[in-house]
Amino acid sequence: MLKRTFNSYRDSFGGLSKEVWWLALITFINRAGTMVLPFLSLYLTKEMHLDLSHVGWIMTCFGLGSLLGSWIGGKLSDKIGFYKVMVFSLFISGISFIVLQFVHTFIGFAIGIFITMSFADAFRPAMFVSLKAYSKPQNQTRSLTLIRLAINLGFSFGPFLGGLIIAVSSYSGLFWVDGITCIAAIVVMRIVLKEKRIRVDTSEVIIEKENKIPSVYKDKPYWVFLIIIFLMAFVFLQLFTTMPLFYKEVHGMTEVQIGLLMSVNGFLIFLFEMPLIHYIEKKLLDRMKIITWSLVLLGMSYLILNTTSWSGILIVSMLFITLGEMLAFPFTNNFAMNRAPAGSEGRYLALYSMAFSCAHIFSAKTGMEVIDRFGFMTNWFLMGGLGLLAVVLMIWLRNTLAKQN
């Protein structure tokens, strides 16, 4: 039984190109240093002594920068190529994170985080587009899952190490590590990963032109899909903004304990996401139905926080969020990738990334304001309700696409 499980786990990684593995390593190095985000709300309240309203505005600037960066990253990936965008993004964002620790005013930090994220999140659409060049078409979902595995393995280290750095040193150490790992990722990338162009099937392009496939701005089902992604991200991002405050203020957890609990998310995804995706693909399960159930889990992960004051419910909630994330993220990204006509991948994936960025703009500010005025319980009811709204829209989208097909 144990041998069969191991073989199944090993087989789930089979057939992926070496470039995808290198890209995963680069992503891991980059994400292992991502320590600022999980502790940003705590840093702003504890070190900079800002109130929740000001913290919300800074998170809004974070999202605006992410939105601009995603749009620029997608446009430039189609124009100059994903490789140059990735290198430029890592270098400038690395420098920006290091500089950001020396900014101590509300206005200055808001501007600084906007500029930093404008460069940092240009990386995301470029990285997604790179999978079209480095991965075989039949392996794209698993290649994406491997990248997410690297992200989450890095993220499982990040919060834990971040909590230790805060306990031993100070919050400024987080900015140094985040910046240095961005630059280290470039060094590795230049050594092991060569620039490569996306192979475009010319017959596919001709067919698309003859059929006059509409641009992304006229693709109505895709825009409904983007609204679903926005709601999904809006709910999910509470994990990094209001949830750490909930852990500390309501349940009295330390930074190290918060880091450990948040690391559970990344560690479980590292262990189980790839085999789970491999199983789903092998069984040819309905991916749209899987996304629907993932949204149910995300919504429920917040609603159950209002059922009891028992601290163990935090682990149950984290398990719900993690399973929902494992089921939702790879298949929503794959849908966006496959929906794009040849030559328009950057635009489609940029809008996908921008949906997350828009959620960054509104999620933290909304959550902070609701908590400040009505308390944590009201915020969890709101997030659960938005998650269930996404479920309803997903059911409508499934039915619409079924009729089109």
C-alpha positions as CSV (number, residue, x, y, z in Angstrom):
1,M,0.0,0.0,0.0
2,L,2.8,2.4,1.0
3,K,4.8,1.5,-2.1
4,R,1.8,2.0,-4.4
5,T,1.2,5.4,-2.8
6,F,4.8,6.4,-3.3
7,N,4.7,5.3,-6.9
8,S,1.5,7.2,-7.5
9,Y,3.1,10.3,-6.0
10,R,6.3,9.9,-8.1
11,D,4.3,9.3,-11.3
12,S,2.4,12.6,-10.8
13,F,5.7,14.4,-11.4
14,G,6.6,12.3,-14.5
15,G,7.0,13.8,-18.0
16,L,7.6,17.4,-17.0
17,S,10.3,19.3,-18.9
18,K,13.6,20.2,-17.1
19,E,12.9,23.9,-17.8
20,V,9.7,23.7,-15.8
21,W,11.7,22.1,-12.9
22,W,14.2,25.0,-13.1
23,L,11.4,27.5,-13.2
24,A,10.0,25.8,-10.1
25,L,13.3,26.2,-8.3
26,I,13.6,29.9,-9.2
27,T,10.0,30.4,-8.0
28,F,10.8,28.5,-4.7
29,I,13.9,30.8,-4.1
30,N,11.8,33.8,-4.7
31,R,8.8,32.7,-2.6
32,A,10.9,31.4,0.3
33,G,11.8,35.0,0.9
34,T,8.2,36.2,0.8
35,M,8.0,37.1,4.5
36,V,6.7,40.7,4.3
37,L,3.1,40.0,3.2
38,P,2.0,37.6,6.0
39,F,3.2,40.1,8.6
40,L,2.5,43.4,6.8
41,S,-0.7,44.2,8.8
42,L,1.1,43.4,12.1
43,Y,4.1,45.5,11.0
44,L,2.0,48.5,10.2
45,T,0.0,48.3,13.4
46,K,2.8,47.3,15.8
47,E,5.9,49.0,14.4
48,M,4.4,52.0,12.5
49,H,1.5,52.4,15.0
50,L,-1.1,52.9,12.3
51,D,-4.8,52.4,12.9
52,L,-6.8,49.8,10.9
53,S,-8.2,52.4,8.5
54,H,-4.7,53.5,7.5
55,V,-3.6,49.9,7.2
56,G,-6.5,49.3,4.9
57,W,-5.4,52.2,2.7
58,I,-1.9,50.9,2.5
59,M,-3.2,47.5,1.5
60,T,-5.3,49.2,-1.2
61,C,-2.2,50.8,-2.6
62,F,-0.6,47.3,-2.5
63,G,-3.5,46.1,-4.7
64,L,-3.3,49.1,-7.0
65,G,0.4,48.5,-7.6
66,S,-0.4,44.8,-8.1
67,L,-3.1,45.7,-10.7
68,L,-0.8,48.0,-12.6
69,G,2.1,45.5,-12.5
70,S,-0.1,42.6,-13.7
71,W,-1.4,44.7,-16.7
72,I,2.1,45.9,-17.6
73,G,3.5,42.4,-17.2
74,G,0.9,40.9,-19.5
75,K,1.4,43.6,-22.2
76,L,5.2,43.4,-22.1
77,S,5.1,39.6,-22.2
78,D,3.4,39.8,-25.6
79,K,5.6,42.6,-26.8
80,I,9.2,41.9,-25.6
81,G,8.9,38.3,-24.2
82,F,8.2,36.8,-20.8
83,Y,11.9,36.2,-20.0
84,K,13.0,39.9,-20.0
85,V,9.9,40.8,-18.0
86,M,10.7,38.2,-15.3
87,V,14.3,39.4,-14.9
88,F,13.4,43.0,-14.8
89,S,10.6,42.5,-12.4
90,L,12.7,40.4,-9.9
91,F,15.6,43.0,-9.9
92,I,13.6,46.1,-9.4
93,S,11.2,44.6,-6.8
94,G,14.2,43.2,-4.9
95,I,15.8,46.7,-4.6
96,S,12.4,48.2,-3.7
97,F,11.7,45.7,-0.9
98,I,15.1,46.6,0.7
99,V,14.4,50.3,0.4
100,L,10.9,50.0,1.8
101,Q,12.1,49.3,5.4
102,F,13.5,52.8,5.6
103,V,10.2,54.5,4.9
104,H,8.4,55.4,8.2
105,T,5.5,57.7,7.2
106,F,2.0,56.7,6.2
107,I,2.1,58.5,2.8
108,G,5.6,57.4,2.0
109,F,4.9,53.8,2.8
110,A,1.7,53.8,0.7
111,I,3.6,55.2,-2.3
112,G,6.5,52.8,-1.7
113,I,4.3,49.7,-1.6
114,F,2.5,50.9,-4.7
115,I,5.8,51.2,-6.6
116,T,7.2,48.0,-5.2
117,M,4.1,45.9,-6.2
118,S,3.9,47.6,-9.7
119,F,7.3,45.9,-10.4
120,A,6.8,42.8,-8.4
121,D,3.6,41.6,-9.9
122,A,4.7,42.1,-13.5
123,F,6.4,38.7,-12.8
124,R,3.1,36.8,-12.4
125,P,1.6,37.0,-16.0
126,A,5.1,36.6,-17.5
127,M,5.7,33.4,-15.4
128,F,2.3,32.0,-16.4
129,V,3.1,32.7,-20.1
130,S,6.5,31.0,-19.8
131,L,4.7,27.7,-19.2
132,K,3.4,27.8,-22.7
133,A,7.1,27.9,-23.9
134,Y,8.6,25.4,-21.4
135,S,5.8,22.9,-21.0
136,K,4.1,20.5,-23.4
137,P,0.4,21.3,-23.9
138,Q,-0.8,18.1,-22.2
139,N,1.3,18.8,-19.1
140,Q,0.3,22.5,-18.6
141,T,-2.0,21.9,-15.6
142,R,0.6,19.7,-13.9
143,S,3.4,22.2,-14.8
144,L,1.4,24.9,-13.3
145,T,0.7,22.7,-10.2
146,L,4.5,22.2,-9.8
147,I,5.0,25.9,-9.9
148,R,2.3,26.3,-7.3
149,L,3.9,23.6,-5.3
150,A,7.2,25.5,-5.4
151,I,5.3,28.7,-4.4
152,N,3.7,27.0,-1.5
153,L,6.8,25.1,-0.3
154,G,8.5,28.5,-0.3
155,F,5.5,30.0,1.5
156,S,5.6,27.3,4.1
157,F,9.2,28.3,4.9
158,G,8.5,32.0,4.6
159,P,6.0,32.7,7.5
160,F,7.8,30.4,9.8
161,L,11.2,31.9,9.1
162,G,9.7,35.4,9.2
163,G,8.2,34.7,12.7
164,L,11.7,33.6,13.9
165,I,13.4,36.6,12.3
166,I,10.9,39.0,14.1
167,A,11.4,37.1,17.4
168,V,15.2,37.1,17.2
169,S,15.9,40.4,15.3
170,S,13.2,42.8,14.1
171,Y,10.7,43.4,11.3
172,S,13.4,45.1,9.1
173,G,15.0,41.7,8.6
174,L,12.0,40.6,6.6
175,F,12.5,43.4,4.0
176,W,16.2,42.5,3.6
177,V,15.5,38.8,3.1
178,D,12.6,39.5,0.6
179,G,14.8,41.8,-1.5
180,I,17.9,39.6,-1.5
181,T,15.9,36.4,-2.5
182,C,14.4,38.3,-5.5
183,I,17.9,39.1,-6.7
184,A,19.2,35.6,-5.9
185,A,16.4,34.2,-8.1
186,I,17.7,36.3,-11.0
187,V,21.2,34.8,-10.6
188,V,19.9,31.2,-10.7
189,M,17.5,32.1,-13.6
190,R,20.4,33.4,-15.8
191,I,22.5,30.4,-15.1
192,V,20.0,27.5,-15.6
193,L,17.1,28.8,-17.7
194,K,17.6,30.0,-21.2
195,E,15.2,32.3,-23.0
196,K,12.8,30.5,-25.2
197,R,10.0,31.7,-27.6
198,I,6.5,30.3,-27.5
199,R,5.8,27.9,-30.3
200,V,2.7,29.2,-32.2
201,D,0.9,26.8,-34.4
202,T,0.4,28.9,-37.6
203,S,-2.6,26.8,-38.7
204,E,-4.2,27.6,-35.4
205,V,-3.7,31.3,-35.9
206,I,-5.2,31.1,-39.4
207,I,-8.2,29.2,-38.2
208,E,-8.8,31.8,-35.4
209,K,-8.6,34.6,-37.9
210,E,-11.0,32.9,-40.3
211,N,-13.5,32.2,-37.5
212,K,-13.1,35.8,-36.2
213,I,-12.7,34.9,-32.6
214,P,-13.5,38.0,-30.5
215,S,-10.9,39.8,-28.4
216,V,-10.7,39.2,-24.7
217,Y,-12.8,42.3,-24.1
218,K,-15.7,40.7,-26.0
219,D,-15.4,37.3,-24.4
220,K,-18.4,37.5,-22.0
221,P,-18.1,34.1,-20.4
222,Y,-14.4,34.9,-19.6
223,W,-15.5,38.2,-17.9
224,V,-18.0,36.3,-15.7
225,F,-15.1,33.9,-14.9
226,L,-13.0,37.0,-13.9
227,I,-15.7,38.2,-11.6
228,I,-15.7,34.7,-10.0
229,I,-11.9,34.9,-9.6
230,F,-12.2,38.4,-8.1
231,L,-14.6,37.1,-5.5
232,M,-12.5,34.0,-4.8
233,A,-9.4,36.1,-4.3
234,F,-11.3,38.7,-2.3
235,V,-12.2,36.0,0.2
236,F,-8.9,34.1,0.1
237,L,-6.7,37.2,0.6
238,Q,-8.2,37.7,4.1
239,L,-5.9,34.9,5.1
240,F,-2.9,37.3,4.7
241,T,-4.5,40.6,5.9
242,T,-7.2,40.3,8.6
243,M,-6.6,36.7,9.7
244,P,-3.2,37.4,11.3
245,L,-4.9,40.2,13.3
246,F,-7.6,37.8,14.3
247,Y,-5.1,35.2,15.4
248,K,-3.2,37.8,17.6
249,E,-6.0,39.9,19.0
250,V,-8.8,37.3,19.6
251,H,-6.7,34.1,20.1
252,G,-3.6,35.7,21.6
253,M,-1.1,34.0,19.3
254,T,2.5,35.1,19.0
255,E,4.2,35.9,15.7
256,V,6.0,32.5,15.7
257,Q,2.7,30.7,16.3
258,I,1.0,32.7,13.5
259,G,3.9,31.8,11.2
260,L,3.6,28.1,12.1
261,L,-0.1,28.0,11.5
262,M,0.1,29.8,8.2
263,S,2.9,27.5,7.2
264,V,0.5,24.6,7.4
265,N,-1.2,25.9,4.3
266,G,2.0,25.8,2.2
267,F,3.2,22.5,3.6
268,L,-0.1,20.6,3.0
269,I,-0.2,22.0,-0.6
270,F,3.4,20.8,-1.1
271,L,2.5,17.3,0.0
272,F,-0.9,16.7,-1.6
273,E,-1.6,19.1,-4.4
274,M,0.3,17.5,-7.2
275,P,-1.0,13.9,-6.5
276,L,-4.5,15.3,-6.2
277,I,-4.3,17.1,-9.6
278,H,-2.7,14.1,-11.2
279,Y,-5.6,11.9,-9.9
280,I,-8.2,14.4,-11.1
281,E,-6.7,14.6,-14.6
282,K,-6.3,10.8,-14.8
283,K,-9.9,10.2,-13.9
284,L,-11.1,13.0,-16.3
285,L,-13.2,14.6,-13.6
286,D,-15.3,17.7,-14.4
287,R,-12.9,20.6,-13.7
288,M,-15.6,23.2,-13.6
289,K,-17.5,21.2,-11.0
290,I,-14.3,20.9,-8.9
291,I,-13.8,24.7,-9.0
292,T,-17.4,25.1,-7.8
293,W,-16.8,22.8,-4.8
294,S,-13.6,24.6,-4.0
295,L,-15.5,27.9,-3.7
296,V,-17.9,26.2,-1.3
297,L,-14.9,25.2,0.9
298,L,-13.5,28.7,0.8
299,G,-16.8,30.3,1.9
300,M,-17.3,27.7,4.7
301,S,-13.7,28.2,6.0
302,Y,-14.7,31.7,7.2
303,L,-18.3,30.9,8.3
304,I,-17.1,28.2,10.7
305,L,-15.0,30.7,12.6
306,N,-18.2,32.1,14.0
307,T,-19.4,28.8,15.4
308,T,-17.1,28.6,18.4
309,S,-14.4,30.3,20.4
310,W,-12.3,27.1,20.5
311,S,-8.8,27.8,19.1
312,G,-8.8,24.5,17.3
313,I,-11.3,25.9,14.9
314,L,-8.4,27.9,13.4
315,I,-6.8,24.7,12.2
316,V,-10.1,23.4,10.8
317,S,-10.6,26.7,9.0
318,M,-7.0,26.5,7.6
319,L,-7.7,23.0,6.3
320,F,-10.8,24.2,4.5
321,I,-9.0,27.1,2.9
322,T,-6.1,24.9,1.9
323,L,-8.2,22.2,0.3
324,G,-10.3,24.9,-1.5
325,E,-7.1,26.5,-2.7
326,M,-5.7,23.2,-4.0
327,L,-8.8,22.5,-6.0
328,A,-9.4,26.1,-7.3
329,F,-6.1,27.7,-8.3
330,P,-4.6,25.2,-10.7
331,F,-7.8,24.7,-12.7
332,T,-8.9,28.3,-12.8
333,N,-5.4,29.2,-14.1
334,N,-5.6,26.4,-16.7
335,F,-9.0,27.6,-17.8
336,A,-7.6,31.1,-18.4
337,M,-4.6,29.7,-20.3
338,N,-6.6,27.5,-22.5
339,R,-9.3,30.1,-23.2
340,A,-6.7,32.4,-24.8
341,P,-6.3,32.4,-28.6
342,A,-2.8,32.0,-29.9
343,G,-0.8,35.2,-29.5
344,S,-3.1,36.6,-26.8
345,E,-2.0,34.5,-23.9
346,G,-0.4,37.5,-22.2
347,R,-3.6,39.6,-22.3
348,Y,-5.8,36.8,-21.0
349,L,-3.4,35.9,-18.2
350,A,-2.8,39.5,-17.4
351,L,-6.6,39.9,-16.8
352,Y,-6.5,36.8,-14.7
353,S,-3.7,38.3,-12.6
354,M,-5.5,41.7,-12.5
355,A,-8.6,40.0,-11.0
356,F,-6.4,39.0,-8.1
357,S,-4.9,42.5,-8.0
358,C,-8.4,44.1,-7.9
359,A,-9.2,41.9,-5.0
360,H,-6.1,43.1,-3.2
361,I,-7.3,46.7,-3.7
362,F,-10.7,46.1,-2.0
363,S,-10.3,43.0,0.2
364,A,-8.0,44.3,2.9
365,K,-9.6,47.8,3.1
366,T,-13.1,46.3,3.3
367,G,-12.1,43.7,5.9
368,M,-10.3,46.3,8.0
369,E,-13.2,48.7,7.9
370,V,-15.8,46.0,8.7
371,I,-13.7,44.7,11.7
372,D,-13.1,48.3,13.0
373,R,-16.8,49.1,12.9
374,F,-18.6,45.8,13.5
375,G,-16.0,43.2,14.6
376,F,-14.4,40.1,13.3
377,M,-17.7,38.0,13.4
378,T,-19.4,40.3,10.9
379,N,-16.4,40.2,8.6
380,W,-16.4,36.4,8.5
381,F,-20.1,36.3,7.7
382,L,-19.4,38.8,4.8
383,M,-16.6,36.7,3.4
384,G,-18.6,33.5,3.7
385,G,-21.5,35.1,1.8
386,L,-19.2,36.4,-1.0
387,G,-17.8,32.9,-1.3
388,L,-21.3,31.5,-1.8
389,L,-22.1,34.2,-4.3
390,A,-19.1,33.0,-6.3
391,V,-20.6,29.5,-6.2
392,V,-23.8,30.7,-7.8
393,L,-22.0,32.5,-10.6
394,M,-19.8,29.4,-11.2
395,I,-22.9,27.3,-11.6
396,W,-24.3,29.8,-14.1
397,L,-21.0,29.8,-16.0
398,R,-20.9,26.0,-16.2
399,N,-24.4,26.0,-17.7
400,T,-23.5,28.7,-20.2
401,L,-20.4,27.0,-21.4
402,A,-22.2,23.7,-21.6
403,K,-24.8,25.3,-23.9
404,Q,-22.1,26.9,-26.1
405,N,-20.3,23.5,-26.5
